[in-house]
Amino acid sequence: MSQYFKIGKLAASHGLSGELILQHSLGKKTSLKGLEAIYLEEQKDNFIPYFIEKTSIKNETETFIKIEGIDTKESARILTPKEVWLEAADFKKHSLQSAPISLLGYQIVDQEENLGEIIEVIEQPHQILCCILYNQKEALIPIHQDNLIKIDKKNKLVFVDLPEGLLDIYQ
């Protein structure tokens, strides 16, 4: 089974021919050149491919995207504001290594304890929130200069020193 990474959402329709605006967190301007499909999650863990006709850069965080079979403004609006996912290989190819979103799939380690895999990255002005599954609940772990110890890219580990009691609310 393929692994999928959330990169953003289809924010709006553009024009009359069914073009969409993809807001992404890939960390760089991109036309997604060479990408054949994006995936939308129709139900939990059920991803449907949407094949790309053409793309072009709008700005640093947005890309115009035209999807096969979506030819009107109305049909494009049905897909907004759905989240967009990429398969793991495509995600690695199109995301910037230094972008916060590149931490998806890494394990968070606090004082030698592996807390879980990062399943979502939420960028905020002064910190990054990493969503993990901790005790079968979604937990938000803040990552900022005061608690980040190091990032081990080779082993896909993020070492943190979390404030005492932070994880107690997820018990």
GINOR-V400769 format. One record per residue. N is the residue number from 1. BURIAL is b if it has 16 or more other C-alpha atoms within 10 Angstrom, else e. D_LAST is the distance of its C-alpha to the last C-alpha in whole Angstrom. Layout:
N,BURIAL,D_LAST  N,BURIAL,D_LAST
This chain:
1,e,31  2,e,31  3,e,28  4,b,28  5,b,27  6,b,27  7,b,29  8,b,30  9,b,31  10,b,35  11,b,35  12,b,39  13,b,42  14,b,45  15,e,49  16,e,50  17,e,50  18,b,46  19,b,45  20,b,41  21,b,40  22,b,37  23,b,34  24,b,33  25,b,31  26,b,33  27,b,34  28,b,38  29,b,40  30,b,41  31,b,43  32,b,41  33,e,44  34,e,44  35,b,41  36,e,42  37,b,39  38,b,36  39,b,33  40,b,32  41,b,29  42,e,31  43,e,28  44,e,24  45,e,25  46,e,29  47,b,31  48,e,34  49,e,37  50,b,39  51,e,42  52,b,43  53,e,47  54,b,47  55,b,45  56,b,46  57,b,44  58,b,44  59,e,42  60,e,39  61,b,36  62,b,38  63,b,40  64,b,43  65,b,42  66,b,45  67,b,43  68,e,46  69,e,47  70,b,45  71,e,49  72,e,48  73,b,47  74,e,45  75,e,44  76,b,42  77,b,41  78,e,39  79,b,37  80,b,36  81,b,33  82,b,31  83,b,29  84,b,31  85,b,30  86,b,32  87,b,32  88,e,31  89,e,35  90,b,36  91,b,33  92,e,33  93,e,37  94,b,37  95,b,34  96,b,35  97,e,33  98,e,32  99,e,31  100,b,27  101,b,27  102,b,28  103,b,24  104,b,23  105,b,23  106,b,22  107,b,19  108,b,17  109,b,17  110,b,16  111,e,18  112,e,19  113,e,15  114,e,15  115,b,12  116,b,14  117,b,17  118,b,18  119,b,19  120,b,20  121,b,22  122,e,22  123,e,25  124,e,25  125,e,28  126,e,27  127,e,24  128,b,22  129,b,19  130,b,18  131,b,16  132,b,14  133,e,12  134,b,8  135,e,7  136,e,10  137,e,9  138,e,11  139,b,10  140,b,13  141,b,14  142,b,17  143,b,20  144,e,23  145,e,26  146,e,24  147,e,21  148,e,23  149,e,24  150,e,26  151,b,26  152,e,27  153,e,29  154,e,31  155,e,27  156,e,25  157,b,23  158,b,22  159,b,21  160,b,19  161,e,18  162,b,15  163,e,15  164,e,14  165,e,10  166,e,10  167,e,7  168,e,5  169,e,6  170,e,4  171,e,0
